Amino acid sequence: MDANRKCFNSYETATSDPIIVIEQFVSDVRSFSSQYGSEISISYTAHNICGKPSKYPAYGDFPQTFVMRTYGKWWEEAPSRRIPIMPQNNRHIKSQDYIDVLFEFKVIPLTVSIYETYHPGSVVRIWANDSKEKWCLLWEGTPEIRGHVPNIFAPSIKRINFHTNLLRLEFDHSHLDYYTEIDAVHMSGLMEPIRNCLNNLTNENNTEYVSNSQLENIQHISNVSSKINREGNNVEINKSNNGSFAALPPYWYKINASTLNILSFRCKYLQKLDLSWCGSFPSSISSQIFCEFIQKCGKSLTHIRLDCCQFVCNCSLETISNVCTNLVELTLQNCVELSERGFNHLASLKYLERLDLYRTVINATSLQEILKSSPHLKHINLGSCRSISCMDDIAQTLGTYNKELISIDFWKTYSLTPTGIKYLSECSLLEEIDIGWCLGVSIPGDCFLTLAMGCPRLRKLFMGTLRGINDRDLYPFVYNCPDLEQIDLLGNRGITSEVCIDILKCCKRLRFLDVSFCQQISDAEVREWRKIFPNVDIKRSFQSEPECSWCAFTNHY
Amino acid sequence: MQSLVWTGRLVGRALWNSISNFSTTPDPVVNKKLEPHILSAVSGFPKNLNGSKLKQGKFGDDAWFSAKWKTSDVLGVADGVGGWRDYGIDPGEFSTFLMKTCERFVKSGKFNPSDPSKLLASSYYEIFENKQQIFGSSTACVVILNRDANTIYSANIGDSGFVIVRHGKVVHKSEEQQHYFNTPYQLSVPPAAQSNSVLTDSPESANTSNFHVEDGDVILLATDGVFDNVPLQLLLSELTRLQGERDLLQIQKVANTIALMARSLAFDESFLSPFAKAARKHGIGATGGKPDDITVLLGTVAFL
């Protein structure tokens, strides 16, 4: 037994039976919706949530913690934002990310403590799983801003009467100033439902399993709706009153085979389907059930969102590409089961405008085929796609066949080089490009000049940690892209304050500038700029270690 | 079916009983196979005693770690190349990051217990994943005791290193890797401006070896601050005293002795140190020790 992970407290109760309280930290991560770190790394990744806290009580931006991909409202304001399907359907407390954490021992939870080491306050829901497919809400609350202090967040949780070793944490970080960082999660609980003790607990025996009969909500949301999407991007769909939409992520814990079945009777002409986060267990929705559903009511589907759906497999893609021939949007974030065999089917789709493949293992050949057959592609997310060995080939295909592109996300793809960037400059409508952590672009040559000349409509430019870039590489954007709103320059040591001042002066629409870890820029300068340019949110992350005690000669054996 | 449930309950009850009695009555060890463990202690000195802050895991520009995971004990030392100070870069940052990251990989179980060079390489590449950009270069030596195979696997880049001593004899030692005199192989991340003028060896160029250990073997991992100043014979006489030692205090004492010895000899201007001898071989007339950061990571193998 690994003694590092837990300790056993036993104390006497009124009766002579000792109660055993098990205290444990996370032993493994089951799934998650996004992470800042890359697949091949241990920095800023979800697995850092395992084990005892490694940084707490330090406060700051540390690679040893779990960091999610986004924060604040910036991604919602970017050209690549997704139009929400049925926003009226959201819970009153929304969430953008989740993580499922596993513990070694199944216990009846007494406390759950979340160690937050940077921008605390984003946890909005804690769920417990009963080892089958039922989820029980332990706690729910509004997101908060708790200031720049490390925090152990331990809300009082609902008493339940089953054992669990799987928790889901949901996060809403849309109000935060910067990335939230989670160091560890601690759960204490009872190993055995000792009778005397449990009397107290089961008195509150109102543990609400969400029953299958509670389907009013589902029925409600499947109602034909014509007033959706006031945003107006899908006017042609709204005109036809036959169109119906289903956005189920707020109900991810309720969706199973039978709900899908009911839905399939009610929505013959479904146009938009959002099943993201649903089917967290193979038993709740199987890939076969999903395929049958698509066959029954997928003919008019234009939008399918399947982020973090573990039931999505190669045959699901085959069915989708056979049935939903008019598909415009397909998002498959974190669908790790998919392989070349499935992706190859997508090449038969002709009208794709948005394709989101974040953290999938698509390879270059399949992707190129898809890109060639989708000339109207507007948004593509290839972040953390680790199986694409040569991103330059992809960039070349994009530049040749997908001239309508508006946003490209190449986040943490290491094989992109300046050659690829030059190909992208062919996409003259480009408004957003994320090449953060593309280490292959570290020494850019003149590729940014080409890009800035070719894509004058750029509004969002994320180029974090392209280690070798300097002021000269940024000036083309200052002169050629007047619409720039968001610029991320994190971790670029070569950038000086000179170019930053010019950016702040010349880009009149600028709202966001991240100069964290740009070591040639001082904190004092950043404070000054914030005063002079109050319309721009200038980000400056930091690390602060607590003073080290005299520990070098002790603590070690 | 009923019986299955009952069996389950019995097993569960038995398991629970064993846990609840955990602290009071430890199970007697019955026929338990003895496995090797490394009992280790660390000692050292920064070259500049006045100017350096004391921080766990480092002595000046040197860094070290020791960590355990399931069937492995892992030790490592790294020596940051001091020349970076002239470029305004703290040389200790690189070596410390390398060792700390090795420690994180070990503690999260994300390493192959028979491939220390992969561990070193993973840690090196992790430098590029950090938001805070770290420059510098470092030598490094990592050894993994793999209990399943009773074997020590080692990877070494540059002139840090290790010796394994058994009954007064050196039975295994690392090989020094040098480009030329006083210029060891090194892992490095240079700033763009210096990238052409800096020696950069890939982590894959590490010298690897494996060696079967026995109960009582003594392992010394140290940076060149020790090997350049203390003659091997002198080291041997100290290390031999630890043969089969399981008392951590004794191990700590010897580690302190070796560190102090290296420190004293380093500042002895008349002493013909191993470093001075090597210099003379290269036609450089030198006497005296070589003042440097000193890290001694000393352990014995105990089958427990």
HADDOCK unambig.tbl for C-alpha pairs under 7 A between the chains (distance, minus, plus):
assign (segid A and resid 41 and name CA) (segid B and resid 126 and name CA) 6.41 0.50 0.50
assign (segid A and resid 43 and name CA) (segid B and resid 129 and name CA) 6.37 0.50 0.50
assign (segid A and resid 43 and name CA) (segid B and resid 130 and name CA) 6.76 0.50 0.50
assign (segid A and resid 63 and name CA) (segid B and resid 130 and name CA) 6.51 0.50 0.50
assign (segid A and resid 465 and name CA) (segid B and resid 131 and name CA) 6.93 0.50 0.50
assign (segid A and resid 468 and name CA) (segid B and resid 192 and name CA) 5.84 0.50 0.50
assign (segid A and resid 491 and name CA) (segid B and resid 131 and name CA) 5.42 0.50 0.50
assign (segid A and resid 491 and name CA) (segid B and resid 132 and name CA) 6.00 0.50 0.50
assign (segid A and resid 491 and name CA) (segid B and resid 133 and name CA) 6.40 0.50 0.50
assign (segid A and resid 517 and name CA) (segid B and resid 131 and name CA) 6.73 0.50 0.50
assign (segid A and resid 517 and name CA) (segid B and resid 132 and name CA) 5.63 0.50 0.50
assign (segid A and resid 548 and name CA) (segid B and resid 55 and name CA) 6.50 0.50 0.50
assign (segid A and resid 551 and name CA) (segid B and resid 56 and name CA) 5.97 0.50 0.50
assign (segid A and resid 552 and name CA) (segid B and resid 55 and name CA) 6.11 0.50 0.50
assign (segid A and resid 552 and name CA) (segid B and resid 56 and name CA) 4.28 0.50 0.50
assign (segid A and resid 552 and name CA) (segid B and resid 57 and name CA) 6.68 0.50 0.50
assign (segid A and resid 556 and name CA) (segid B and resid 41 and name CA) 6.65 0.50 0.50
assign (segid A and resid 557 and name CA) (segid B and resid 39 and name CA) 6.54 0.50 0.50
assign (segid A and resid 557 and name CA) (segid B and resid 40 and name CA) 5.27 0.50 0.50
assign (segid A and resid 557 and name CA) (segid B and resid 41 and name CA) 5.31 0.50 0.50
